[in-house]
């Protein structure tokens, strides 16, 4: 019986050691798991008084985006803007100014999204009065000079006014369209004395 116990003891000891090793390995793996969590939607950097300017090939400013604060989120590579302001300049069109309460910029910078009290103003030209657009959401594609929304829109130019739902503006060609529920008020032109 003593011989049998003497041969079983090393086997039992090896079994206990193997079990202990597996148990310790499992504990180490469980303690490492929380360190591998998915990233949260927390900013990795914040910039106060943010400005970015896009230049033409000739070196003149074409568009400028500013904001009181910019927050960048690494989990989805988005950028949030607080009090954004956008300015578009073209050699053959009056400057265009846009402001909003909040906004965002896509990962590639090709799309700017504005929310809240969105106001667009095109400065007057020699033959046109200033134009103002009010809405609650606006999507801008700076390179293409396109802006659009599916929200209600009010457009004012001098005493003329247009209201509608949904709009697309093609700044290069100076075209715009309202999609639905369009109402307009255009005062009668007054004849100039001869």
C-alpha positions, 0 to 999 in steps of 0.5 A: 500500500505504501508503494502505491501511495508513493507512486500516486503522490507525484501524479496527484501533485502534478495534477494539482499543479496543472489545475493550479496553472490553468486556474492562474492562467484563467485569472490573468486572462480575465483581469486583462479583458477590461483593458481591451474595452471598445473605445468610448465616445469621449473627445481625445482633444479639444480646441478653443477658437478653431479656424481652418482655411481652404486656399485656391491653387493661386493662394487666395482664401476660398473658404474658412470654417471657424468655431468657438470650440472643436471636439474630436472623437477618436472612436468614429473620427468625427468632429463636433463644432460649437458656434460654427461659422463658415465663409465661402468666397468666389471671384465671380459671386458675393461672399457667403456667410453661414452660422449655427449653434452646433455643427459637425465635420465628417471624417474626411472633411468633405461634409459640414453639418450645421444644426440649431439656429442656422443662418446663411447670408449672401452679401449684396452685389451691384445688381442684387440685394443681400439674401438671407436664409433661415433653417434648423439644419444645413448640410454643406459640401465646401468643395462642390459649393453645395448646401442642402436641407430637408427642414423648413426654410425661409428665404428673404431678399429685400422685401421678397420672401419665400418659405418652403420645406427642403432646399438645395443651393448650388453656389457655383451656378447661383441656383437653388430649389425649394422642394415642398410647401412653397409659398412666396411674397414678392412685392409689385415692382414700382415703375421708375419715373421717366 
